[in-house]
Amino acid sequence: MIAKTPTPPYYAVIFTSVRTNIDDGYEEMSNLLVKLAGTYDGFLGIESARNEIGISVSYWKDLESIKKWKQNTKHIIAQKLGKEKWYSAFKTRIAIVNKDFEF
């Protein structure tokens, strides 16, 4: 599903990853994080896809909203588990969206 975002500017957090073969609660945690993020003030939406490389782009009103989300207890636990067992590689980028186009 393509996220319905407001008129720019807003922020995109781009999380790119390569999974290990360990599932051990991954899908449950992923679903929980999406649900929790949706309760945060400043959260605008998320888009995700996975093949050999996974990518999730979450959209946020401002940097303060992103900072608060990064400090969420469940998110911190997920980050730790990701480093320890779910991802063989990952990278997070934050970008400002200045324009978007709809077709």
BAFI-3210 file (N, C-alpha, C; in Angstrom, 3 decimals, decimal comma, padded with zeros to 6 digits):
// residues 103
n [1|2|3|4|5|6|7|8|9|10|11|12|13|14|15|16|17|18|19|20|21|22|23|24|25|26|27|28|29|30|31|32|33|34|35|36|37|38|39|40|41|42|43|44|45|46|47|48|49|50|51|52|53|54|55|56|57|58|59|60|61|62|63|64|65|66|67|68|69|70|71|72|73|74|75|76|77|78|79|80|81|82|83|84|85|86|87|88|89|90|91|92|93|94|95|96|97|98|99|100|101|102|103]
n.u [000,839|000,567|001,657|-000,392|000,566|001,152|001,213|004,499|007,008|008,225|009,526|011,448|012,217|014,421|014,832|016,947|017,606|019,199|018,106|018,698|018,528|017,019|013,952|012,291|010,247|010,277|008,320|006,104|007,132|007,660|005,057|003,965|005,544|004,825|002,150|002,448|003,967|002,072|000,567|001,953|002,395|002,975|003,660|003,303|002,913|003,748|005,731|006,611|008,784|010,044|012,562|015,451|016,717|015,426|013,246|012,030|010,113|009,392|007,275|007,427|006,404|008,295|011,730|011,808|009,664|010,633|012,855|011,608|010,257|012,430|013,297|011,409|010,544|009,911|010,782|013,511|014,173|013,595|015,537|017,863|017,465|017,391|020,052|021,356|020,229|018,315|019,140|021,662|022,872|022,309|020,958|020,168|018,606|017,884|015,806|014,780|011,706|010,999|009,469|006,711|005,150|002,193|000,737]
n.v [-001,174|002,192|004,928|007,558|010,676|014,011|017,322|018,178|019,997|016,979|014,234|011,305|008,135|005,791|002,462|-000,043|-003,459|-006,707|-009,864|-012,477|-016,079|-016,486|-016,453|-016,347|-014,695|-012,425|-011,477|-010,961|-008,927|-006,982|-006,392|-005,403|-003,088|-001,481|-001,036|000,302|002,571|003,918|005,088|007,246|010,731|012,674|010,636|009,602|007,567|004,372|002,371|-000,764|-003,342|-006,545|-008,527|-009,908|-007,879|-005,945|-003,157|-000,470|002,377|004,920|007,666|010,941|013,781|015,579|016,014|015,763|014,051|011,692|011,253|010,784|008,396|006,693|006,362|004,756|002,076|-000,598|-000,385|-000,012|-002,516|-004,104|-003,102|-004,037|-006,855|-007,090|-006,446|-008,547|-010,981|-010,937|-009,496|-009,518|-007,427|-003,893|-000,578|002,743|005,633|009,118|011,400|014,503|015,124|016,973|017,225|015,486|013,249|012,252|009,679]
n.w [000,000|-000,814|001,018|002,217|002,114|003,433|001,944|000,988|002,902|004,518|006,455|005,604|006,784|005,926|005,901|005,183|004,628|005,050|005,567|007,994|008,284|010,479|012,014|014,430|015,987|014,436|012,504|014,146|015,800|013,870|012,934|015,332|015,717|013,520|014,143|016,639|015,857|014,385|016,360|017,194|017,511|014,730|013,004|009,692|007,850|006,248|004,043|002,705|001,410|000,442|-000,864|-001,970|-000,687|001,898|002,291|004,114|004,325|006,371|007,091|008,407|010,326|011,410|012,634|015,397|015,981|014,846|016,480|018,972|018,365|017,884|020,470|021,651|023,769|022,899|020,278|020,687|021,760|019,499|017,735|018,971|018,845|016,085|015,363|016,683|015,674|013,472|011,176|008,704|007,597|007,628|007,139|008,026|006,868|006,840|005,294|003,803|002,385|-000,314|-002,536|-003,967|-006,262|-007,870|-009,729]
ca.u [000,000|001,310|001,247|-001,000|001,362|000,692|002,030|005,833|008,052|008,138|010,739|011,387|013,233|014,586|015,529|017,281|018,159|019,360|017,695|019,308|017,527|016,363|012,677|012,177|009,491|010,492|007,069|005,288|007,722|007,453|003,650|003,787|006,174|003,992|000,978|002,879|004,361|000,836|000,002|002,835|002,161|003,989|003,781|002,471|002,649|004,886|005,725|007,643|008,902|011,164|013,041|016,789|016,935|014,174|013,260|010,848|010,204|008,344|007,185|007,254|006,174|009,491|012,817|011,460|008,820|011,535|013,653|010,749|010,024|013,672|013,446|010,360|011,123|009,771|011,643|014,881|014,305|013,632|016,845|018,826|017,240|017,798|021,519|021,808|019,824|017,434|019,746|023,098|023,307|021,214|021,336|019,050|018,856|016,795|015,805|013,676|010,935|010,648|008,439|006,215|004,328|001,214|000,337]
ca.v [000,000|003,452|005,810|008,866|011,668|015,388|018,174|018,363|019,048|016,042|013,414|009,877|007,285|004,684|001,346|-001,071|-004,575|-008,059|-010,760|-013,779|-017,152|-016,601|-015,739|-016,196|-013,532|-011,258|-010,964|-010,418|-007,649|-006,047|-005,974|-004,583|-001,783|-000,695|-000,625|001,302|003,809|004,582|005,816|008,368|012,032|012,954|009,517|009,883|006,356|003,489|001,500|-001,794|-004,397|-007,427|-009,599|-010,172|-006,746|-005,367|-001,708|000,131|003,831|005,521|009,107|011,653|015,220|016,354|015,262|015,488|012,850|010,569|011,060|010,159|007,024|005,938|006,125|003,856|000,887|-001,761|-000,127|-000,263|-003,975|-004,593|-002,758|-004,957|-008,166|-007,004|-006,528|-009,833|-012,194|-010,862|-008,858|-009,677|-006,063|-002,918|000,836|003,663|006,969|010,073|012,370|015,458|015,038|018,313|017,104|014,165|013,263|011,197|009,324]
ca.w [000,000|-000,864|002,113|001,905|002,826|003,231|001,085|001,557|003,307|005,635|006,518|005,321|007,393|004,986|006,556|004,212|005,390|004,529|006,648|008,233|008,189|011,782|012,102|015,874|016,455|013,575|011,920|015,235|016,199|012,760|012,988|016,524|015,513|012,600|014,914|017,618|015,162|014,001|017,493|017,511|016,898|013,715|012,067|008,512|007,077|005,991|002,862|002,866|000,409|000,734|-001,733|-001,434|000,209|002,393|002,469|004,727|004,378|007,195|006,850|009,669|010,247|011,754|013,250|016,794|015,970|014,570|017,688|019,981|017,941|018,084|021,897|022,117|024,395|022,002|019,126|021,151|021,831|018,116|017,182|019,574|018,252|014,685|015,320|017,199|014,971|012,305|010,011|008,468|007,259|007,576|007,129|008,188|006,327|007,042|004,198|003,731|001,147|-000,753|-003,580|-004,327|-007,468|-007,924|-011,092]
c.u [000,889|000,750|000,652|-000,277|000,854|001,552|003,398|006,040|007,634|009,371|010,452|012,538|013,282|015,437|015,700|017,976|018,310|019,084|018,628|018,216|016,747|015,076|012,359|011,520|009,589|009,176|006,173|005,808|007,499|006,025|003,378|004,363|005,364|002,764|001,335|003,232|003,124|000,174|000,809|002,433|003,304|004,202|002,806|002,132|003,914|004,643|006,867|007,602|010,105|011,342|014,391|017,162|015,562|014,330|011,931|011,090|009,044|008,425|006,779|007,139|007,466|010,535|012,521|010,593|009,666|012,352|012,841|010,495|011,262|013,864|012,356|010,985|011,055|010,663|013,104|015,142|014,423|014,990|017,913|018,702|017,640|019,293|022,012|021,439|019,041|018,087|021,232|023,706|022,088|021,781|020,063|019,469|017,641|016,912|014,618|013,000|010,496|009,550|007,967|005,247|003,400|000,820|-000,871]
c.v [001,243|004,390|007,102|009,906|013,077|016,117|018,362|019,790|018,174|015,152|011,962|009,190|006,018|003,609|000,240|-002,210|-005,839|-008,984|-011,957|-014,823|-017,320|-015,775|-015,391|-014,894|-012,302|-010,652|-010,336|-009,040|-006,603|-005,506|-005,070|-003,183|-000,900|-000,174|000,473|002,632|004,612|005,358|007,069|009,630|012,298|011,829|009,729|008,643|005,554|002,686|000,504|-002,785|-005,261|-008,445|-009,996|-009,088|-006,237|-003,863|-001,276|001,626|004,312|007,030|009,798|013,141|016,006|015,463|014,909|014,232|011,600|010,241|010,359|008,690|006,162|005,575|005,213|002,552|-000,342|-001,608|-000,391|-001,767|-004,567|-004,284|-003,727|-006,357|-008,190|-007,149|-007,925|-011,019|-012,019|-010,313|-009,179|-008,334|-005,153|-001,512|001,656|005,033|007,838|011,141|013,325|015,285|016,457|018,321|015,672|014,316|012,071|010,938|008,431]
c.w [000,000|000,199|001,573|002,745|002,532|002,203|001,742|002,040|004,483|005,546|006,178|006,046|006,540|005,650|005,531|004,947|004,554|005,711|006,774|008,018|009,486|011,788|013,552|016,343|015,569|013,079|012,990|015,658|015,116|012,774|014,176|016,323|014,575|013,341|015,917|016,958|014,781|015,119|017,830|016,765|015,916|012,729|010,918|007,692|006,866|004,721|003,030|001,715|000,778|-000,376|-001,172|-000,416|000,623|002,510|003,077|004,784|005,234|007,035|008,144|009,438|010,454|012,425|014,703|016,896|015,745|015,819|018,779|019,641|018,183|019,549|022,482|022,613|023,492|020,768|019,489|021,238|020,426|017,470|017,693|018,955|016,782|014,537|015,689|016,313|013,675|011,046|009,911|008,060|007,266|007,577|007,270|007,666|006,636|005,967|004,343|002,379|000,806|-001,803|-003,633|-005,499|-007,436|-009,366|-011,053]
res [m|i|a|k|t|p|t|p|p|y|y|a|v|i|f|t|s|v|r|t|n|i|d|d|g|y|e|e|m|s|n|l|l|v|k|l|a|g|t|y|d|g|f|l|g|i|e|s|a|r|n|e|i|g|i|s|v|s|y|w|k|d|l|e|s|i|k|k|w|k|q|n|t|k|h|i|i|a|q|k|l|g|k|e|k|w|y|s|a|f|k|t|r|i|a|i|v|n|k|d|f|e|f]
***
